Amino acid sequence: MDNSGKEKEASALMAEAEKKLKSSQSFFGALFGGSSKVEEACDMYARAANMYKMAKNWSAAGNAFCQAARLHLQVQSKHDAATNFIDAGNAFKKADPQGSPPFLLHLHCSDMYFYTWLAIAHYEQAADYYKGEESTSSANKCLLKVATYAAQLEQYQKAIEIYEQVGTNAMDSTLLKYSAKDYFFKATLCHFCVDMLNAKLALQKYEEMFPAFSDSRECKLVKKLLDAYEEQNVEAYTDAVKEYDTISRLDQWLTTMLLRIKKTIQDDESDLR
């Protein structure tokens, strides 16, 4: 098979992988083997990448390896993700010998999956170190960074577990008690990104665990967002966020999470502010 034939086969694999991925994201697809379809798409992207390599289309190979790496992260296969990112870096280096992958890999993987994944690995390692030194405060700071980045990668369960753990520890501390509401707020938003019912049940749990949370502006905001979601009322959702933002300015992370939730009500690209 000549290079042209190899590229055609690679392109067909890319299209098939995308199709497989879309079917895994549908309601019934998720219900019936969604994760296995993601793994199959992973394999197809990797095969396509190798076909592009054989055709010496290094840029396309790098992009296909990036796609495979992103999906490996989605199914928590960190080692495979790292391997694919390295493969992508090597391919991009051949495509642009003057560049300096993997440090410039973000130019090709524009969503910053590579650097975000590296940041998670770095902060997890640091957290383990501080735990070993019994420096709980420093370990928690690192874990909160992991939660922030994990949520950005849509690894919501990892983020939720960290926010709940740090929040539970904080509510038992006189000095840290006030910050517990922020962690439970962020955990609830992560739940909301997955499913509205998850968020409602989580909110009830956090209020029972930490009654002071009920009186916080964050808890009241989530309740308004839940009501807006149930009513499929985008305007009410946006108004609730704007009202909150006038007193407590939204940072980039909160804005991202709130936009993700809003898009599940209605596909609306407009800003929340």
Buried (B, 14 or more C-beta within 10 A) or exposed (E): EEEEEBBBBBBEBBEBBBEBBEBBEEEEBBEEEBEEBBBBBBBBBBBBBBBBBBBEBBBBBBBBBBBBBBBBBBBEBBEBBBBBBBBBBBBBBBBBEEBEBBEEBBEBBEEBBBBBBBBBBBBBEBBEEBBEEEBEEBBBBBBBBBBBBBBBBBBBEBBBBBBBBBBBBBBEEEEBEEBBBBBBBBBBBBBBBBEBEBBBEBBEBBBEBBEEBBEBEBBBBBBBBBEBBEEEBBEBBBEBBEEBBEEEEBEEBBBBBBBBBBEEBEEEEEEBE
